[in-house]
Amino acid sequence: MPEPAFRIATFKGDGIGVDVTDATLAVIEAARKRVGGFNLQFEFMDAGAAYFEETGRDIAPGAEETVADADAILLGAIGLPTVRHADGTEIAPHLRLREQLQLYAGVRPVKAYPNAPQRLADARARGIDLIVLRESTEGLFYSAAVHRRSEVASDEEVRDVLRITRATTEKLHDFAFRLAAKRKARGGMGRVTCVDKANVFQSMALFRKVFDERARRFPDIEHTYNYVDAQALDLIRKPWEFDVLVMENMFGDILSDLAGGLVGGMGMAACAEIGDAHALFQPAHGSAPDIMGHDQANPLAAILSGALMLDYLGDRAGHQALADAAALIEAAVQAGFEANALRPMEFGGDQGTKAATGALIAAIERLCV
């Protein structure tokens, strides 16, 4: 029987997106060879600020149709500080893809690794292992410039609308509880915290009301609440007490960066954008064009995003080999940091993109499968 093959729509994008995507592809291939049992077909397309500067388009013709037919989307990074729309906003086709494909569940893992920078002195910070789950199609980003939905937009006043709907919020909270159950089955905490501002905004009160309703469907998963300002404080005071944090789009945009800073920085910030039928995987960091091609970027956020992609494909296809390859990459990152074999320049180490990628591939080749 032939091995199943999966089509991956791939955008290297701008700046270090090229560097970290190449690193991710090399690591995924190393894991695939170790595990076997599946094939990946990467289909490369152009998108981003450099492509916009060259062509006046932010994504290649036909690419949006291609991604809709792909099994998953892999994205490096998009954006350049010198390339903007006339209104000053960034080139952001990925925001449009989120809405077109209804990628409502933005999964941002936050995990502490040994020998990686830990900004908190408390020894319990070594155990940070949580998920910021960011709704990615509504909230305040509903009015993102790419969608052209500002209620009022002039030199005198701008009004942007925050949108919360029951239908999307129900799906998001169900996703949160299922994710917590999956993490609990793997030895995790099994707790979902609703992060909102329900004491001030009706939209947030609806967000919490729906959370309470959906929580009843998951009696084995603990659920708690936190206002977003208190949650920001608690990510400094006691981040080890949290598991899955579910929240509105803008809140998630801000708190995921804060949480990422606790475990080393944006070079460790993996991201999955998942919907009912499609999913996009990318590092949460920017394009850092100042170090593009200098072999200095930390590739681990992109590589860990690639592992999330493999795990997603394994769940969707019911194919264990994909999940095994994802677990192998994650185990190699853990083992690499434990042995001090992973030393990215971002953390003051001596490894650029290629050396860190090579060290991780070496770990994959050593680990038992």
N, C-alpha and C positions, 0 to 999 in steps of 0.2 A: 504494500500500500504506500503511495507517495506521501511524503511529509506535507502537512498543511502549510500553505504560504499565505502571508499577510502583506497587504499593500500599505506602505507608509508614505503619505504625502510629506515631503521634507523641505523646509525652508531654512537655509542657513542664516539669511537675514543680513544684519549690519554688524560692523565692528567685530568684537570677539565672538559674535554668534558663529562666524565661520570656524574659528579655532575650536570652540567647545563642541560644536556639532561634529566636527571631524573626530574629536576625542571620544565622543559618545558612540559614534558608529563603530570605532575600533573596539571599544569595551564591550558593546553589545555583541559584536561578532565573536570576540573571545569567549563570552559566556555561552553563546549559541553553539560554538564548537565543542565546549566542554559538556553541555547538556544534551545537545542533539534533539531531533524530533520535530523540528519546525524550520521554516525558512522565512526570511523577510525580504520584501522587494521595495527598496527605497526609490521614490520618484521625486526628483529634485526640481524645484520651481523657484522663481524669483519673487521676492516681496521685500518691502522695507523702504527706508529713506533713500539709500543710494540708488535703488531702482527707480524711485519716484523722481529723483533729481535728473536721472538719465532719460526717463521716458514720459514723465508726467502722470504716471499711474503708480499706485501703491502696491499693486499685486499683478502678476502676469495674467494676460488674457487666458481664460479657461481654467485658471487655478481654483477659483471658488467652486466650480463644478467638479473638479477633480477631487478636492478635499471631501466633498459630500459623498463621494463613492469610495473613499479610502477606508481602511480598517482603523487607522489612527493618523494623527498629524503630529509631526515633530518639528519644533521651531527653535532656532538658536537664540537670536535677540533681534529686536527691531527698534530703530530710532537713531538719529544723529543730531547733535545739538545745533548744528549749522543748517539743517534742512527742516523747514517748517511750512505749514500752510500759511496763507496770507493772514489769517486771524491769529497767528502765533502758536497754534497748537501743533503737537507732534504728529508725524505720520504713524498711523496706528491701525493697519488693516486687521490685526488680530482682534481688536475690540469689535470690529464688525463681524468677524467670523464667530466670536462668542455668541452674538445675538442670532445670527443667521442659523447656526447649528444648535442653538439653545443649550450652550454649555454652562448650565446653571451652578454646578458644584465645583468651586475652585478649591482644590486640596493643596494645602501648604504644610508639609511635614516640618517639624522643628525638633531636632534630635541632637543631643550632646554626644560628642565622640571623645575618647581619651586622646590626650596630647593635642587636641584642637583648642583654640582659645575659648575660655569660659569667663565671661565678664563679671560674674557674681562670685563673691568670696565664699559664700556658704557652700559647704561640701555637698549638700543635696543637689546643687546645680548640675553635678555630674550625671544625675538621673533624669534630666529634662528629656521628655519624649512625648510631644503633643502634636495635634493637628489644628491649624487654623483653617476652618471650612468657610470659605467666602462665597456668598451668592454672587454670581458673575454676570448676570444679564439684567438685573434691575437695580434697586437702590438708587443712590445718587448718580451712579454711572449710567443710568438710563438716559441722563441728559448730557452724556459725554459729547464733546464737539463733533466727533465723527458721525453721530446720529442726527445732528441738527434739530434738537428738540427744545432748545431754550425757550421758555415762555416769553421772556423779554430779553432782547440782546441789542444794546446800544452803548454808546460811549458814556451814557449817563446812568444806566442801570442794566444789570443782568439778573434774571431769575432762572435758576435751574431746579427742575422738579425731581424729588425723590419718590420713586414708585415701588410699592410693595403689593404683590397680588397673592391671593390665597392659593391659586393653583401652583405657582412656582414655589411658594414658601412651603406648601405641603410636601412637594417633592424634595426640596432641600433638607427639611427636617427628617424625613424618612431616610434620606441618604446618610445624614449624620448618625442616626441611631443604628443603621446597618453597619456603618463604618466602625462605630464603637463596639458593636457586637463582634465584628471580625477581629478587631484588635484585642478584645477580651479573650476570644478563643485562642489567640496567639500568646496569651499571658499578660495582656495589658490591663489597664484599669477598668475600662468599660463604663465611661461616664461622659455625658454630653452636657455642656454648659451653654445656655442661650445668652449671647452677648447682645445687648440692645440699649435703647434709651427710652424704654416704655413709659417712664415717668413724665416724659415731656412731649413725645410725638405720637399722634394717633397711628401713624404708619408702623411705629415700633410696638405699639400696644397690640396691633393686629399680628405682627411677627411673633410676639410672645404668646398670644392667645392660640395661634395655630401650633406653636411648639407644645403647649400643654395638651392640646388635642391629640397630636401625633405621639406624644410620649406614652399615652395610655396603651398604644399598640406594642410597646416594647417594655413590659414590666420588669424584665431582667436587667435593664440598663438604667443606672442611676442618672437622674437629671437635676441640674442646678441652674442658677441664674446669676448674671452679673451685669450691672450697667457698664457701658463701654469705658467710661472714665475710671471706674473702680478696677476694671479688667486690666487697663494699662498699668495701674499701680501694682496689681497682683502679679503681673508678668515680671515685675522686678522683685516683689516681696516673696513670692512663693510659686514660681512657674511649675515646679515639680508636682503640684497638686492637681494639675489639669490634664485632660486627655483630649477630647474633641471639643473645640470651641466653634460654635456655629453663629454666623453673623451676617449683617448686611454688607454690601459691596465695598463702600468706602471705608467702613470700619475694618473690614478684612484687609484692605489695601494697606492701611496704616499699621495695624497690629501685627500683621505677618512680617513686616520689615523690622519692627521692634523685637519680635520674638526671634527672628533670624540673627539679630545682633547679639543675642544672648549665647549663641552657640557657634560663634566664629565670624559670621557676616554673610553677605549676600552670595558669596561664592559657594555656600552650602545650601542655598534656598531653592530647593526643587519645587516643581509646581505641576499639577494636573488640572485641566479644565474638562469636566466630564458632564455629558448630557445623557439623555435616554438612548440616543442612537449614534453619537459621535463623541470623540475626545481629542483634546490637544494637549501636548506635553512640552514644557519649556522651562528653562531656568527663570527664576523670578527677577534676576538681576538685569541691568541695562546692557548696552552694547559696548561701553568703555572703549570708544574708538582711539583714545590716546595710547592704548597698549595693543591694539589690533596688530597681529602678525609679529609681535615681539616675543612670543613664547613666554608670556608672563601670566596669562589668565588662569584662574583656578577652574578646572573643568568639572568639579565634582557636582555642582548644582545641576548642570546639564546631564551628567552621567546618571545621577540619582533620579532625574526626571525620566530618563530612558528606562530605568528599572521600574518606575511607576507605570510606564507604557506597557512593558512586558507583563506586569502583574494584571493590568487592565485587560489586555488581550487574552491572558489565560482565563480570567473570570468570564469574559464574553464568550470565548470559544469552548470553555470547559476542557481546556488542554493543559495538563499539569506541567508539561515541559517548559512552557512559557513562564509560569509562576516559579518554577525551579530556577530558571535563568535569572529572574528578578531577584530571588532570594540569594543567589550566588553573588551577584553584584553587590548587594547590600552587605553581605557577610564579608566580602573582600574589602569594602570600605572600612568596616569595623576592624577587621584584622590588620589592615594597613595602618590605621591610626594607632592601634594597640602596640604594634611593633615599631612605631615611629618610622615606618617606611613611607608614609605619605606626609610630605612636608611642603605644602603649597607656598609659593612666594607671598600670597595674600596674607598668610599667617606669619610672615617673617622667615619662612623656610628657604631652602635652596632649590626647590623644584618648580620649573616652569610648567607650561601646559603639557608638553611632550613627556617630560620626565615623570610627572605625576600620573599621566595616563599609562606610561610604561610600568610604573610601580604597581598600579592597580591591576593591569593585565597579568603581571607576574603573580600577584596574590590570587587572582582567579585561577591561574594554572596550577597553583600549589594546593588550593583547598580541595577537600574531599567533596564529591558530589554523589 
